[in-house]
Amino acid sequence: MRKRIVLLVMTTLCTLLFLTGCFQGEQSLPDMDPPPNAEAVDGQDNQSSESDESENEDTDETGQTVSRQLFLLDSNGLVAPQTLELPVPETKEVASQVLEYMVKDGPVTALLPNGFQAVLPAGTEILGLDIAEGTITVDLSEEFAEYGTEEEHQILEAMTFTLTQFDNIDRVKLRINGEDLKAMPVNGTPIANGYSRANGINIVQSDTVDYINSKAVTMYFPTEHDDNQYFVPVTQYVEVKDGDITQAIVQALIDGPTYETNLMQVFNEQTMLLDEPKLNSGVLELVFNQEILKDMENGVIADEVMESLVRTLTEQETIEAVNVKVENVEQIANESGEVYSEPVTRESINPSEKL
């Protein structure tokens, strides 16, 4: 009897020891991979992968910039274009970005060239944009109305010329907090029909102009501040003789700025057009005497002369490029010795304007 009890106890102990070993072995098993078709809980695996990709994209784009032309206010109080390197926008709203970089004390501050300042009142926000049939309507915050009387035309001109550099924009309309503006909020400049380049920029008034026989033309003259040379657009009335507006514009450029400013006269006063300008399929051909050249022996035309001609003449809707020829000179070149083998466009003299 006693032997039977002892045997039963020993058998029970062995069983307990065996089961204990099984449980300990199960707890020490390595983790197993889930089945191939298992779905990640809450998509966490996918989110992690996308997050890693986003971080890589952000790293790749760090420091990337794009050249944009902004019309700003120079040290002489004139509205003039400057090409700045702006961050690549996260969206395609380029128009919104350039406007944001025209706000005083905004992100443009660290990029401003010496002598330049932004034109939109500090704190102005771009609430929305709408583009339809060549007209862009810009919705602005109420801070937009906080400017001085003398700044009103500068603001209109800077916004208009900045936005109309894009191919699909010809006219600018404004809103404040969603309400259309029929006039500017400070000095009452009418803008119900919008504002376009035809309204002019840095407008020159003169008591000696025959307005009946003249036409308002935007012309570009170079100037400089410190080591920064740039071109300033000026709208002035040009007297048209014999109905040839192109010849009148060229002569006005040769004559130089009509009022006392820091704008530079870059043409030799003996420069003359020898033939009437010829326009064919958007290309304007001009034939000058040799006095237009900076270096007659090598056929070099000053860069400022060529840029002034091209910038000014391509403001005319029918002119896309300018082909300059000089009497008894087979080919002309820029100051770097590069031959002008094709008609010159705005983009070829300033690639940053190709937006």
Secondary structure, 3 states (H helix, E strand, C coil): CHHHHHHHHHHHHHHHHHHHHHHHHHHCCCCCCCCCCCCCHHHHHHHHHHHHHHHHHHHHHCCCEEEEEEEEECCCCCEEEEEEEEECCCCCCHHHHHHHCCECCCCCHHHCCCCCECCECCCCCEEEEEEECCEEEEEECHHHHCCCHHHHHHHHHHHHHHHCCCCCCCEEEEEECCEECCECCCCCCECCCCEEHHHCCCCCCCCCCCHHHEEEEEEEEEEEECCEEEEEEEEEEEECCCCCHHHHHHHHHHHCCCCCCCCCCCCCCCCCECCCCEEECCEEEEEECHHHCCECCCCECCHHHHHHHHHHHCCCCCCCEEEEEECCECCCECCCCCECCCCECHHHHCHHHCC
